[in-house]
Amino acid sequence: MSRIVSLGSINVDRVENVTAAELDEFEARYDWFPERGETVEVSGVPAAFPEEADTVFHGGKGANQAAAAASAGGDTRMLGKVGTDHREFDVRGRLAEPGVDTTAVETDGSVPTGTAYVFVDDDGENRIVVRPGANDAIDWTYVRDHYGTIVDADCLLIQNEIPTAPVSRLLSELSTEPDRPTVVLDPAPAEGAAALLDDDAVDYVTPNESEYAALESELDAFDGVVVRKRGGDDVIVDAEREFTVSPPTVPVTDTTGAGDVLNGFLGARLAAGDPLPEAVGVATVAASLATRERGARNGVPTLARVREFADANVHKV
C-alpha cells in the first residue's frame, strides 16, 4: 500500500445556502468576497456573516485530501493542528473514519480549530472564506519533528491554508533528498502560493480556474505537471504532452471539496504506480461523484465505487 502524507489545514465548515441577492449583498459590502470556486482567508469573522450555520460539516483542504487519499487506497497520515473545540466537533474521530492516521495531529490550546464559511449558491457552486485558527500554529518546529515521516512517504499533499514559511522551508529541504516523495501542490488560496511554485520539489500543481487566472504567469514558468480543475468542464493536463479528461455528468448538490477529492485520489493513485492519464481519470470521476452530497467529505467515494461507476457508465479509467 502506498504511503501518503497530507500536511495542511483541518477545519470545521459552516455551510450557508445563499440566494443570488444575498451574494450580491456580500460582494457589495466586502470587496474581497470570493468569486465562484475561490477561497480567501480572513483574520476575523465579518459582522454580516450569519451567526448560526445552516449546517456544520468537517473540512479543511489538508484533511479533505487526506480522507480522499485514504478512500483511494493509500496508507494516509495527516499532519496538522486542531484547536480548543476539537472534541466538541469530534474532529479527529471524523477524520479517522475513512482510515486516516491522526496520531500526529496536535492540539493548540489557545485558539479554536480552523473555520471555513462555505457559501453555496443555487447551482451548488461554492465560495469559501477561511479563518485559520489552529492552522496558523503550524510552524517549522512541528514540520521538522515529522520530517522523517514526510521523507519516507511516496506522496506529499500540500495546500496553502497553513503558513507558507514552514512549507517553503520543507520544500527546500526535500529538494536535496535523493529519494523524496512526489509532491502535489494545491495552490489554494492563490494569494501567497506563487512562492511555493518556485521550488524544484513540487512535481504537480492543481489549480482551479480562479487560481489558474491568479497564478498564470507563475504556472507558465512551472517545470512540472499542471492539472487544471475546471468544475464540470474537461480537466486539462499540461505534461510532456497535453491531454484532457472529461468528467462524467452527475446531479450536483454541492461542489465543496470536489477539488480536494481530485487531489487526494490523484496523489494516491500516482503513488500506487498508476500512469498519469489513468490517475487523472480516476481522480476526475471521484471528484464528480463527491458533488452529489452536501459537505466536503460526505460524498467521498471509495476506489471500488469509482471504478464500478466508471465501468457502468463506459467512462474509461
N, C-alpha and C positions, 0 to 999 in steps of 0.2 A: 504494500500500500504506500502511495506517495505521501511525503510529509509536507504539509502546508502550514505556514505561519502567516497570520494576519496581524499586522501592527497598526492599530488605529483606534478609531472612536467607538465608544459604546454609549448609546443614547436611549432615552425614553421619548417616544414620539407622541406628541399631542396632535391628533388629526382633526382638522376642521373642514367640513364641507361648506364651500362658499359659492355664492352666485356671481355672475359677471358684474353686477352692480357693487357687490362687496369688494371684489378685486379692484374695480376702478377706484373705489374709495381708498383702499390701501395704497395703490400706486400714486394717487394724488397726494396722499399725506406723507409718504416715505419715498424719496427719490431713489433709494437703494433697494426697494422691494424687488424680489427676484422675478425674472421672467419665467415662462413655462420651462420646466425641466432644470431650472437653475437653483443652486444652493448658495446662500450668503450667510456670513457669520456676524453675530452681534454680541456686544458685551452685556447688554441688559435687555429686559423684555419691554417692548414698546407699550405704552399705556393703552393703546387702542386694541391690542390683541385680546381675544376672548379670555376671560378668567377661567372658565371651565371648558375643557375639551369635549368635543363630540364623542371621541373615542381615544383611548390611550393604548398604544402598541409599544413593542420593543424595536429599537432600531440602532442607528449609528452605522456609517459606511463600513467601518472595520468589522463590527460584529455581524452585519448583514452578509458581508463577503465570506467571513469565517463559516457562518451557517450554511451558505451555499456551497462552499468548498467541501464541507463535511457531507452534505447531501449528494455531492457529485462523486463521492467515493474516496476523498482524501483524508488522511490522518491529520486532523487540523487542530492547531493550538492558537488561542487568542492571546495577544499581548495588548494590554490597555489598562485603564483605571476606571473605577466606579466611585460614586460619592456616598454621602451620608444616608441617602434614601434607597440604597440598592436593595435592602431587604423588603421594603415596602412594595417594590415592584418586581421582586424576585428576578433581578437582572441576571445574575449568574445562572440560576436554575433554568431560566428560559433559553439562555444561550447554550447550555449544555444539552438540551433536549435533542438536537439533531446529531449530537456526538462530538461537539467541540470541547476540547480540553481547556478548562478555565482556571487551572491551578495557578497560573502565573498572573492572573488578573488581580491587581492590588486595589485597596480601598484608600481613598483620600478622605480623611475625616473632617476636612474643613469646608468642603463645597458639595453641592448636590451632584448627582450623575448628570452628564450632558443631556440637554433637552433640544429636541427638534420640533419646531412648529411647522406642521405639514398642511398646506392649504390645497385641497383637492377640488378641482372645478367640475362642472357638469359632464365633461368628457373623460373624467378620470385622470387628467393630467395634473401634475403637482408643482408647487413652488415651495421651497424649504428654507426656513430661517432657523439657524442653529445658534444656541447659547452653549459654549464649550463646557462649562462646569469642570468636572474632574478630568476631562480630556486634556485640558490645558496644563495639568500637573505632570504629564509625561515628559521627562527630561532625559538628558544623556546618561545620567546615573542609572535610571531604570532600563534604558535600552542596552547600556553596557553590561548590566547584570544578566541580561538574557541574550547576549551576543552569541554565545555558543549554540543556543537553540536555533537562532536565526541562520547561522552559517551552516548548520547541519541539515537545514530544510532543503527540499527540492524546489520549492517556490515560495517567494515572499510577496504578499499582497500589501500594498501601501496606498494611502489616500492622502487627503490634505485637510482633514478635520482635527488634526493634532498639531502641536507646534512644529514648524518647519525645521528649525535648527537641529534638533536631535536626529531627525530623519535624514537631513542633508549630511550630517556627520557620519551616520550609519552607512549611507551610500558610498561616501568617500572611503570608508574602511573596507567595505565589501569589494570595491573596485580593485583592491590589492590582493584579494584572496584568489588563489589558484583554482579553487573548486567552490564557487559561491552558488547560492540559489538563483534560479530565474526570478527576475523582479518584474512584477506587473504593477504599474502606477495608474491609479485613477485620479486625474488632476481636478478633483472637486473638493471644496470650491476652487474656482480657477485663480482667484486672487492669491498671489504668492507661489503658485505651483510652478511657474517658469524656472525658479531656482532648482527644483528637483529634476527638471528635464535636462539640465546641463550635465548631469552626472553619467559617466560611462556605464555605471552598474545597472541602469534602467534598461530593460530589454523590450518591454511592451508598454504602451500608454493607451488608455481607453477613454478618450473624451466623448461627451455627448455633443450635441450641436452647439449649445451656448458656450461650452468650454472650448470647443474647436475654434469658434469665432474669436474668443478672447485670447487664445494662445496660438493663432495660426502661424505667425512668423517663427515662433519657437518650434512648433511642430514641423514646419518645413525644413528646419535645420536638424531635426532629431534623426539619429542614425539607426534607431531600432524600428520595431514594427508599430504602426499606428492602427488601432481598431476603432473606427468611428461608429459610436452608438447613435442611431438616428430614429429612435422611437419605433413607429410602425413601418418605417421605410427600410430599405436594404442597409445592412451593416457593410461599411466599406473598409476593406483591409488593405493597407499600404505596406506591403512587404517587398521581397525581391521581385515579385510580380503582384500587381494589384488584382484583387478579386472581390466579389460581393457575395453576401449571404442574405437571402430573403427570409424574413420572419414569417411564421405561419399566422394566418388570420384567426384571432380568438376574440370572444367578447371581453372588452376591457372594463374592469371595475375601478382599478387603482394602479397607476404606474409607479407608485412609490417603491423604491428598492429594486426595480427591474434591472437597472444598470448594475447594481451590486450583485444581483444573481448572475448576470452575464460574466462579471469579473471573477466571481468565485468559481463558477463552472469552468471558465477559460483557464484559470490558473491550475485548477485540479487536474483537468484533462491534459494540459501541456505537461504537467509534472508526471502524469501517468504514461507519457510517451505518445499520445495521440498526435498525428500530423496537424499542422496549423489549420488547414481548412476543416478537418473533422472537429477539432476542438472548438473553433468558432461556430460551426454548425450546431453542435450540441448546446453550447452556451446560449446561442440565439433562441433556440426552441425553449430552453429552460426559462430565459428571461420573459418570453412571451407568455408562457404558462403562468408565471408568477403574477401577471397583471389581472388574473381572473378573481383574485381575492383581495380584500382590503388589508392594508398593513404591509410593512416592508418584508416581513418574514412569513406571514401566514400562508402564502401561496407558493413557497419554495418547493419545487418538485424533487423527487428522488431521481437519480440517474436512470433507474429502471422505468420510471414513469415517462421520462423524456424520450427514451428510446421506443417505448410502447406507443406513445403518441405519434412520434415521427414515422414509425412503421405503418400505423393505421391511416395516416394522412399522406403517405407517399412523400414525406419530407425527408430526404436522404441525409442522414448524419452518421 
